[in-house]
Amino acid sequence: MTEERDALIQAVREFADLELAPNAERWDAEKHFPVDTLRLAGQLGLGGESVREDVGGSGLSRLDAVAMFEELAKGDTTIAAYISIHNMVAWMIDTYGDDAQRERWVPGLAAMTDLGSYCLTEPGAGSDAAAITTSARRDGDDYVINGVKQFVSGAGSSAVHLVMARTGEPGSRGISAIVVPDGTPGLGFGRNEEKMGWHAPRGHQRDHAAGRRAEPSGRGRVTTNAGRAVRDRRPSTRDLGYA
């Protein structure tokens, strides 16, 4: 273990022990999404673990990130899971967004002054990206999106929603990732899902995207990139259970 990783793990462990563990049961019972606590996580650099340093990220290795999420999950598995999802949003915009999008969104995501939601799952498609039906049609410099998402962690509190939508042919080759800021006309949320657990990171039943305009975060074959993002999360997800 390197000296830097040891210091990181110690800082994250203290955060999890002091801020997450004492509150985890109450947050779950009250279905409370602890935005203020997430802001504190951002101050520790936990909002951009794989994001490049020029836009405020930590630039951690995969091994360092896995160690970080293992410690977070010891305090509260559900909040650790949300932070992992948030990091995926930040990483995708940092990696595949243009310079303007990186400068606009990634610093706030890395600091967790802005929260992010990843919008893939649909009522009729689950998390199968190739089967989604939400569509995005180009209209000038914007996209008009029509569709419904569900199980969107952080929905209603996030500043940016990264929506997987169909912009081309059927199957996985026709999917793009679209940046949808909070407050975009047509963006709406249903009630929270009634789940068996994991109540704290809100998972709304319906995330309506009817007729909303948004900015693209990449063009064309973005599903491969989305798949890579999900694959990169799997080591961290595994460690949520291991913790």
Backbone bond lengths (Angstrom), bond angles and torsions (degrees), N, CA, C in turn:
res aa  C-N    CA-C-N  psi(-1)  N-CA   C-N-CA  omega(-1)  CA-C   N-CA-C  phi
1 M - - - 1.465 - - 1.525 109.54 -
2 T 1.317 116.78 130.35 1.452 120.32 179.71 1.520 110.05 -76.66
3 E 1.328 114.69 162.04 1.465 119.89 179.15 1.526 110.89 -62.84
4 E 1.351 116.54 -39.65 1.460 120.15 -179.97 1.529 111.11 -65.32
5 R 1.339 116.95 -42.54 1.458 119.41 -179.89 1.522 110.73 -66.65
6 D 1.320 116.34 -37.97 1.458 120.38 178.43 1.528 110.61 -61.01
7 A 1.336 116.54 -42.46 1.469 120.55 179.16 1.527 110.67 -66.40
8 L 1.337 116.66 -40.22 1.462 120.88 178.42 1.519 110.83 -61.65
9 I 1.313 116.04 -49.74 1.461 120.12 -177.63 1.520 110.69 -61.22
10 Q 1.323 116.75 -40.58 1.458 119.93 179.46 1.530 111.16 -63.18
11 A 1.331 116.70 -42.71 1.469 120.42 -180.00 1.525 110.93 -65.16
12 V 1.331 116.88 -42.96 1.462 120.38 179.91 1.524 110.39 -68.02
13 R 1.328 116.78 -38.65 1.471 120.37 178.43 1.525 110.58 -61.30
14 E 1.324 116.83 -43.57 1.464 120.13 179.54 1.527 110.74 -64.75
15 F 1.325 116.61 -40.63 1.466 120.47 177.65 1.526 110.63 -61.84
16 A 1.328 116.65 -45.72 1.464 120.50 -179.47 1.523 111.26 -64.35
17 D 1.334 116.79 -40.28 1.467 120.68 -179.06 1.526 112.22 -68.62
18 L 1.331 116.54 -38.32 1.465 120.71 -174.14 1.527 113.06 -88.37
19 E 1.336 116.76 -38.04 1.463 120.14 -170.91 1.533 114.22 -105.55
20 L 1.334 117.47 -31.75 1.463 119.42 -174.72 1.524 112.79 -96.29
21 A 1.328 116.62 -57.78 1.463 120.42 -172.87 1.528 113.97 -55.38
22 P 1.347 119.65 -44.30 1.471 118.69 -178.11 1.530 113.72 -66.49
23 N 1.322 117.66 -18.02 1.460 121.34 -174.14 1.521 114.26 -111.55
24 A 1.326 117.48 -9.65 1.464 121.01 -169.90 1.525 112.77 -57.97
25 E 1.323 117.22 -46.87 1.466 120.10 -177.32 1.528 111.11 -65.06
26 R 1.329 117.05 -42.05 1.465 120.71 179.79 1.525 110.96 -65.70
27 W 1.340 117.16 -44.56 1.460 119.67 179.61 1.517 111.02 -57.81
28 D 1.344 115.96 -42.65 1.458 119.44 -178.41 1.526 110.72 -67.05
29 A 1.331 116.90 -43.04 1.462 120.73 -178.75 1.524 111.40 -64.57
30 E 1.334 116.16 -38.21 1.465 120.98 -177.36 1.527 112.85 -91.30
31 K 1.334 116.53 -1.40 1.470 121.95 -176.16 1.533 110.47 52.93
32 H 1.323 113.37 46.30 1.469 120.75 -176.21 1.521 109.79 -98.24
33 F 1.311 116.41 129.23 1.467 122.36 177.01 1.529 107.43 -98.93
34 P 1.349 118.62 108.99 1.466 122.35 -167.95 1.528 113.29 -82.19
35 V 1.313 116.11 76.79 1.462 120.83 -176.43 1.525 111.27 -59.25
36 D 1.334 117.80 -42.45 1.468 120.50 -179.07 1.527 111.23 -61.35
37 T 1.323 117.02 -38.58 1.465 120.40 178.15 1.520 110.95 -68.23
38 L 1.313 117.26 -35.61 1.463 120.35 176.29 1.523 111.02 -65.35
39 R 1.321 117.69 -34.72 1.464 120.47 175.12 1.533 110.20 -60.86
40 L 1.338 116.63 -40.13 1.462 120.13 177.23 1.526 110.77 -63.88
41 A 1.332 116.60 -39.09 1.465 119.97 176.59 1.519 110.42 -60.64
42 G 1.323 116.32 -38.90 1.460 120.08 177.70 1.509 112.75 -62.65
43 Q 1.327 117.15 -35.39 1.459 120.64 178.87 1.522 111.70 -65.45
44 L 1.330 116.47 -23.57 1.468 121.11 176.50 1.525 112.30 -86.53
45 G 1.328 117.01 -2.10 1.457 120.44 -179.10 1.510 114.13 85.56
46 L 1.347 117.35 20.55 1.461 120.54 -175.55 1.523 113.45 -88.66
47 G 1.335 118.02 -0.68 1.451 120.51 -177.86 1.513 114.84 -93.88
48 G 1.324 117.09 -7.12 1.461 120.38 -179.04 1.506 111.34 -144.17
49 E 1.331 116.13 53.35 1.468 119.39 -171.98 1.522 113.07 -63.29
50 S 1.328 118.04 -32.16 1.463 120.52 -179.84 1.520 112.60 -109.39
51 V 1.327 116.66 8.90 1.459 122.37 -178.35 1.524 109.92 -84.42
52 R 1.322 115.79 147.09 1.465 119.99 -179.01 1.531 111.58 -66.85
53 E 1.316 115.00 148.96 1.457 120.92 -171.79 1.520 113.13 -70.02
54 D 1.342 118.39 -22.99 1.468 119.38 -177.21 1.524 112.75 -69.36
55 V 1.332 117.62 -14.31 1.463 120.82 175.63 1.530 110.88 -118.33
56 G 1.322 116.08 24.43 1.453 120.59 172.31 1.504 116.32 95.73
57 G 1.335 117.89 4.52 1.450 120.29 -179.17 1.513 113.26 -79.80
58 S 1.332 114.91 171.17 1.461 121.10 179.65 1.517 112.61 -92.11
59 G 1.343 117.73 -21.83 1.457 120.92 178.52 1.514 113.64 60.24
60 L 1.341 117.27 38.80 1.457 120.78 -177.02 1.526 111.41 -74.78
61 S 1.305 115.59 154.70 1.456 120.56 171.23 1.523 108.81 -74.20
62 R 1.324 116.93 164.05 1.457 120.48 177.93 1.527 110.72 -60.73
63 L 1.332 117.36 -38.97 1.462 120.53 179.94 1.523 110.91 -63.81
64 D 1.328 117.20 -42.44 1.464 120.66 177.95 1.526 110.46 -63.13
65 A 1.330 116.66 -41.96 1.462 120.47 -178.93 1.525 111.22 -64.36
66 V 1.325 116.94 -40.89 1.462 120.55 178.54 1.526 110.16 -61.73
67 A 1.331 116.66 -43.35 1.465 120.40 178.09 1.523 110.81 -62.17
68 M 1.329 116.47 -38.36 1.460 121.50 179.22 1.524 110.80 -62.84
69 F 1.331 117.60 -47.69 1.461 120.44 -177.12 1.521 112.05 -71.01
70 E 1.311 117.53 -29.06 1.461 119.40 175.43 1.526 110.33 -61.86
71 E 1.326 116.72 -43.11 1.464 120.18 179.29 1.527 111.41 -68.68
72 L 1.328 117.57 -40.91 1.463 120.17 177.95 1.526 110.99 -60.34
73 A 1.328 116.39 -42.35 1.459 120.41 -176.61 1.518 112.23 -67.02
74 K 1.316 117.49 -25.40 1.464 119.69 176.05 1.526 110.81 -65.17
75 G 1.338 115.95 -27.18 1.455 119.71 178.65 1.513 112.61 -86.29
76 D 1.338 117.35 -45.27 1.465 121.88 -179.01 1.521 107.97 -163.18
77 T 1.321 115.86 108.86 1.462 120.52 -176.52 1.521 111.87 -62.09
78 T 1.337 117.68 -39.62 1.460 119.65 -175.10 1.520 111.99 -68.30
79 I 1.328 117.32 -41.29 1.461 119.87 179.55 1.524 110.07 -72.05
80 A 1.329 117.29 -35.91 1.464 119.97 174.36 1.525 110.35 -60.21
81 A 1.328 116.89 -40.32 1.466 120.65 178.97 1.520 110.65 -63.94
82 Y 1.338 116.91 -42.80 1.464 118.17 178.80 1.526 110.99 -63.47
83 I 1.329 117.65 -42.98 1.469 120.02 -179.92 1.525 110.15 -60.67
84 S 1.323 117.14 -35.37 1.464 120.67 176.43 1.527 110.87 -64.19
85 I 1.339 117.33 -43.85 1.466 121.06 177.75 1.521 110.54 -63.20
86 H 1.318 116.20 -45.49 1.467 121.31 178.45 1.531 110.34 -56.46
87 N 1.329 116.53 -43.16 1.458 120.39 179.20 1.521 111.69 -64.11
88 M 1.328 117.57 -33.40 1.463 120.17 177.50 1.522 110.85 -64.72
89 V 1.340 116.87 -40.68 1.463 120.69 177.24 1.524 110.17 -61.86
90 A 1.329 116.23 -47.55 1.468 120.17 -179.33 1.523 111.02 -61.34
91 W 1.334 116.54 -42.65 1.464 120.85 -178.70 1.524 111.37 -64.93
92 M 1.338 117.37 -41.54 1.463 119.72 -178.25 1.523 111.58 -65.32
93 I 1.330 117.38 -42.34 1.462 119.17 179.00 1.520 110.32 -68.63
94 D 1.324 116.77 -38.31 1.466 120.49 178.52 1.522 111.20 -64.79
95 T 1.329 116.52 -38.42 1.466 121.24 -174.25 1.519 112.74 -83.74
96 Y 1.327 117.72 -40.66 1.459 121.18 -171.40 1.526 114.37 -114.92
97 G 1.320 118.68 -10.58 1.450 120.66 176.93 1.521 111.42 -75.53
98 D 1.333 116.21 163.68 1.462 118.98 175.98 1.528 109.62 -81.41
99 D 1.329 116.71 176.92 1.464 120.33 -175.62 1.526 111.91 -59.58
100 A 1.327 116.85 -40.15 1.464 120.23 -178.85 1.524 110.90 -64.27
101 Q 1.329 116.94 -40.30 1.458 120.13 179.37 1.521 111.70 -69.27
102 R 1.315 116.28 -40.05 1.466 119.27 176.99 1.521 110.44 -59.75
103 E 1.324 116.62 -46.93 1.461 120.45 -178.00 1.524 111.98 -68.69
104 R 1.338 116.55 -33.27 1.467 120.07 -177.73 1.517 112.04 -75.10
105 W 1.333 117.88 -42.25 1.454 120.24 -168.42 1.516 115.69 -108.27
106 V 1.322 118.04 -37.42 1.459 118.96 -167.09 1.529 113.52 -68.50
107 P 1.337 121.25 -40.55 1.470 118.46 178.82 1.530 113.08 -57.28
108 G 1.331 117.45 -43.34 1.460 120.33 178.55 1.513 112.82 -67.63
109 L 1.334 116.93 -36.91 1.458 120.43 176.47 1.520 110.98 -66.72
110 A 1.328 116.77 -42.76 1.462 120.17 179.80 1.524 111.21 -62.06
111 A 1.325 116.73 -38.27 1.466 121.52 179.47 1.526 112.26 -83.31
112 M 1.329 117.13 -9.96 1.459 124.39 -176.51 1.520 112.59 60.32
113 T 1.334 116.52 23.25 1.462 119.35 165.02 1.519 109.30 -75.29
114 D 1.333 116.46 -25.74 1.463 123.78 167.69 1.519 107.84 -112.84
115 L 1.315 117.25 134.52 1.459 121.30 176.90 1.520 109.59 -101.99
116 G 1.331 115.84 154.41 1.455 121.11 -177.52 1.518 112.48 -124.36
117 S 1.334 116.43 147.09 1.463 122.89 175.42 1.523 109.50 -124.78
118 Y 1.326 115.41 140.70 1.464 122.73 179.50 1.523 107.66 -104.20
119 C 1.325 117.09 118.87 1.467 122.04 -170.42 1.524 109.95 -112.92
120 L 1.315 116.16 90.87 1.464 122.21 179.51 1.528 111.32 -115.45
121 T 1.333 117.17 -52.09 1.460 122.54 -170.52 1.524 112.21 -62.45
122 E 1.347 115.13 136.80 1.462 121.99 177.89 1.524 110.10 -127.74
123 P 1.343 118.03 155.41 1.465 120.52 -179.52 1.522 113.89 -55.66
124 G 1.333 118.05 -37.60 1.454 120.45 -175.92 1.516 115.06 -100.24
125 A 1.333 117.04 -2.06 1.463 119.82 -174.84 1.518 113.36 -126.38
126 G 1.331 117.56 -10.44 1.451 119.14 -174.12 1.515 109.60 60.68
127 S 1.338 116.06 -137.21 1.461 120.93 179.00 1.523 112.38 -103.89
128 D 1.331 116.74 20.60 1.464 121.88 176.44 1.524 108.43 -80.75
129 A 1.321 116.39 100.81 1.464 120.41 -174.96 1.521 111.99 -59.27
130 A 1.325 116.95 -34.32 1.463 119.85 -177.13 1.520 112.60 -69.55
131 A 1.349 117.46 -17.36 1.462 120.85 -174.90 1.522 113.31 -103.42
132 I 1.319 118.79 2.47 1.461 119.42 -175.72 1.526 111.00 -69.33
133 T 1.335 115.21 151.35 1.463 120.82 -177.99 1.524 113.00 -114.48
134 T 1.333 118.93 -10.80 1.465 120.31 175.98 1.524 108.74 -55.68
135 S 1.323 116.41 129.91 1.463 120.80 -175.47 1.521 110.98 -112.72
136 A 1.319 115.69 153.53 1.466 122.44 175.69 1.524 107.79 -134.20
137 R 1.320 115.61 121.36 1.467 121.67 -178.03 1.523 109.82 -113.27
138 R 1.324 115.90 129.09 1.454 120.78 -179.79 1.528 110.49 -67.79
139 D 1.335 115.67 133.23 1.462 121.91 177.17 1.525 107.32 -140.42
140 G 1.318 116.56 92.71 1.459 120.59 -174.78 1.514 110.70 68.35
141 D 1.326 116.44 -125.41 1.456 120.57 179.44 1.521 112.47 -88.95
142 D 1.315 118.05 -0.14 1.456 122.50 -175.21 1.523 111.10 -115.54
143 Y 1.343 113.70 174.09 1.455 121.53 168.34 1.524 108.67 -117.61
144 V 1.319 116.62 141.47 1.461 121.91 170.39 1.524 106.91 -103.32
145 I 1.337 116.18 118.92 1.462 122.25 -173.63 1.518 109.69 -107.43
146 N 1.329 116.41 137.18 1.458 122.40 174.45 1.522 108.90 -131.62
147 G 1.334 116.59 125.74 1.447 119.83 178.83 1.509 112.09 162.49
148 V 1.329 115.00 179.66 1.461 122.85 -178.98 1.520 108.70 -133.45
149 K 1.320 116.63 133.72 1.458 123.02 174.30 1.526 109.05 -117.08
150 Q 1.330 116.50 162.98 1.460 120.11 174.60 1.526 109.68 -146.52
151 F 1.351 115.37 169.92 1.463 122.05 -174.92 1.527 110.56 53.08
152 V 1.322 116.31 50.17 1.467 121.70 -179.28 1.521 108.17 -96.71
153 S 1.321 117.27 99.51 1.464 121.13 -178.30 1.521 110.73 -65.35
154 G 1.328 115.69 130.20 1.456 120.99 179.63 1.505 114.40 86.66
155 A 1.333 117.74 -3.32 1.466 120.56 -177.76 1.520 110.14 -58.21
156 G 1.311 115.59 136.69 1.449 121.19 -177.45 1.505 113.38 95.20
157 S 1.341 116.85 -18.34 1.463 121.34 176.85 1.519 112.19 -116.43
158 S 1.321 116.94 -12.34 1.461 121.17 -173.64 1.524 112.23 -83.39
159 A 1.321 114.84 145.33 1.466 121.23 175.30 1.514 111.53 -82.49
160 V 1.326 116.57 -23.90 1.459 120.33 -177.32 1.521 109.14 -141.80
161 H 1.323 115.51 136.84 1.460 123.00 176.32 1.524 107.51 -116.32
162 L 1.324 116.59 125.22 1.458 121.15 177.52 1.526 107.06 -96.87
163 V 1.327 115.80 104.63 1.462 122.47 -170.43 1.523 110.10 -100.66
164 M 1.328 116.08 125.65 1.454 121.37 172.78 1.525 107.97 -83.17
165 A 1.324 116.79 121.38 1.468 120.97 -175.67 1.521 109.96 -140.99
166 R 1.318 114.70 154.03 1.460 120.45 -179.04 1.525 109.71 -84.50
167 T 1.325 115.74 121.65 1.462 121.57 177.81 1.521 112.05 -115.68
168 G 1.338 116.96 -4.34 1.459 119.57 -176.06 1.505 112.22 -147.71
169 E 1.305 116.03 -140.85 1.456 124.38 -172.11 1.524 111.82 -64.46
170 P 1.350 117.71 162.69 1.462 120.80 174.86 1.527 111.35 -61.33
171 G 1.342 115.70 156.08 1.449 119.98 179.54 1.514 112.32 89.24
172 S 1.316 114.73 -172.17 1.459 120.49 -171.55 1.523 113.87 -71.33
173 R 1.332 117.84 -21.81 1.461 119.73 -175.95 1.530 112.82 -74.58
174 G 1.322 117.27 -13.86 1.455 119.52 -175.12 1.514 114.84 -102.28
175 I 1.339 117.64 18.94 1.462 121.62 -175.74 1.525 110.47 -104.04
176 S 1.333 115.89 137.81 1.463 122.23 174.04 1.520 109.63 -125.70
177 A 1.319 115.21 158.63 1.466 121.82 174.31 1.521 107.74 -100.87
178 I 1.330 116.71 126.80 1.457 122.35 -174.90 1.525 109.45 -118.27
179 V 1.329 116.83 129.89 1.460 122.07 176.22 1.528 108.98 -82.53
180 V 1.327 116.19 119.77 1.466 121.87 179.87 1.529 108.69 -119.72
181 P 1.327 118.43 105.51 1.469 120.58 179.14 1.523 111.69 -68.64
182 D 1.333 115.79 151.84 1.456 120.28 172.86 1.526 109.59 -59.36
183 G 1.313 116.69 143.95 1.457 120.41 -179.68 1.507 114.16 88.30
184 T 1.336 117.47 -2.43 1.462 120.24 176.72 1.529 109.79 -62.17
185 P 1.336 119.20 130.19 1.467 120.97 179.54 1.528 111.52 -54.31
186 G 1.329 116.30 132.43 1.455 122.02 180.00 1.510 113.94 96.95
187 L 1.341 117.93 -13.03 1.465 121.13 179.29 1.522 108.93 -80.59
188 G 1.337 117.23 121.92 1.457 120.80 -179.15 1.509 111.42 -143.93
189 F 1.342 115.93 161.47 1.459 121.25 -175.10 1.521 110.61 -129.96
190 G 1.334 116.25 141.94 1.454 121.91 174.34 1.513 110.87 -90.92
191 R 1.318 116.06 -161.63 1.462 120.40 -179.69 1.527 110.26 -75.84
192 N 1.332 115.36 162.72 1.452 120.08 175.75 1.527 110.30 -65.91
193 E 1.329 115.88 144.69 1.456 120.47 176.14 1.533 110.44 -65.82
194 E 1.346 116.57 144.53 1.459 122.06 171.78 1.528 107.33 -90.60
195 K 1.339 116.05 99.78 1.458 121.22 -175.87 1.530 110.01 -109.55
196 M 1.316 116.31 168.72 1.459 120.81 177.79 1.522 111.50 -74.83
197 G 1.301 116.79 -22.38 1.460 121.53 -179.61 1.515 109.26 -166.22
198 W 1.336 116.35 -165.09 1.464 121.97 178.45 1.533 110.50 53.70
199 H 1.318 115.82 51.68 1.455 119.98 -175.54 1.517 113.69 -82.87
200 A 1.338 117.94 -24.89 1.469 119.67 -172.72 1.530 113.32 -65.35
201 P 1.350 120.48 -48.89 1.470 118.96 179.95 1.518 110.66 -81.11
202 R 1.288 116.84 94.92 1.458 123.37 -171.44 1.525 113.46 -39.86
203 G 1.313 116.32 131.51 1.458 121.24 175.01 1.510 109.00 -123.98
204 H 1.298 117.57 90.29 1.460 120.82 -172.74 1.519 111.38 -69.02
205 Q 1.340 114.83 146.78 1.458 120.84 -177.74 1.520 111.64 -68.17
206 R 1.328 116.64 -37.08 1.461 119.54 -179.23 1.519 109.99 -138.52
207 D 1.315 116.09 127.57 1.464 122.33 173.29 1.524 105.20 -113.49
208 H 1.316 117.45 96.58 1.466 121.60 -173.75 1.525 110.89 -77.84
209 A 1.308 115.42 136.55 1.458 120.79 -178.37 1.521 111.59 -126.10
210 A 1.305 116.94 29.82 1.462 119.84 -172.33 1.522 111.91 -69.80
211 G 1.320 115.29 117.07 1.453 120.80 171.17 1.513 115.66 65.70
212 R 1.307 119.19 19.82 1.454 118.95 -178.05 1.521 110.66 -86.99
213 R 1.310 115.19 150.46 1.455 121.55 178.74 1.521 108.86 -101.87
214 A 1.308 115.76 141.05 1.454 119.30 -177.49 1.512 109.71 -151.92
215 E 1.327 115.09 170.72 1.455 120.25 -178.28 1.523 110.15 -101.36
216 P 1.331 118.60 143.64 1.455 120.58 -177.17 1.518 111.78 -76.93
217 S 1.331 115.83 143.75 1.457 121.24 172.05 1.521 107.82 -113.04
218 G 1.295 116.35 60.81 1.451 120.28 -177.13 1.519 110.03 113.78
219 R 1.302 117.54 154.82 1.461 122.48 -176.84 1.519 109.40 -125.89
220 G 1.323 114.86 150.62 1.452 119.34 170.50 1.518 113.14 78.24
221 R 1.296 116.52 -127.86 1.452 122.06 -169.74 1.522 110.96 -81.71
222 V 1.322 115.67 75.33 1.455 120.10 -177.86 1.520 111.35 -94.58
223 T 1.357 117.48 -13.61 1.461 119.64 -179.49 1.514 111.25 -58.68
224 T 1.341 117.24 -40.10 1.457 119.73 177.57 1.516 110.12 -57.28
225 N 1.315 116.86 -41.22 1.451 120.55 178.75 1.524 110.90 -67.75
226 A 1.331 116.80 -39.93 1.456 119.98 176.96 1.524 110.26 -62.34
227 G 1.337 115.82 -40.65 1.451 119.51 177.45 1.512 112.03 -63.00
228 R 1.316 116.23 -38.84 1.456 119.16 177.24 1.521 110.40 -64.22
229 A 1.336 116.72 -39.21 1.459 120.18 178.73 1.519 110.78 -60.43
230 V 1.338 116.77 -44.79 1.457 120.38 178.86 1.518 110.53 -64.29
231 R 1.329 117.53 -42.73 1.464 120.33 178.87 1.523 111.13 -62.20
232 D 1.332 116.78 -39.36 1.455 119.86 179.38 1.523 111.87 -66.14
233 R 1.335 117.69 -24.72 1.465 121.23 178.32 1.516 111.85 -77.99
234 R 1.327 118.29 -21.44 1.462 120.22 -170.81 1.525 113.80 -60.81
235 P 1.342 120.08 -41.01 1.466 117.22 175.91 1.520 112.65 -59.67
236 S 1.328 117.14 -39.98 1.460 120.37 178.28 1.521 110.79 -67.00
237 T 1.337 117.20 -40.51 1.462 120.93 178.81 1.518 110.56 -63.36
238 R 1.315 117.01 -41.06 1.461 120.59 177.23 1.516 110.92 -58.38
239 D 1.324 116.35 -40.93 1.453 119.50 -177.03 1.514 112.85 -74.64
240 L 1.334 118.41 -18.72 1.458 119.32 171.89 1.522 109.43 -61.87
241 G 1.344 116.35 -41.22 1.451 120.03 178.04 1.518 112.28 -75.27
242 Y 1.322 116.56 -36.34 1.461 120.58 -179.44 1.515 111.13 -62.99
243 A 1.367 116.18 -36.89 1.464 119.98 -178.65 1.529 110.71 -63.25
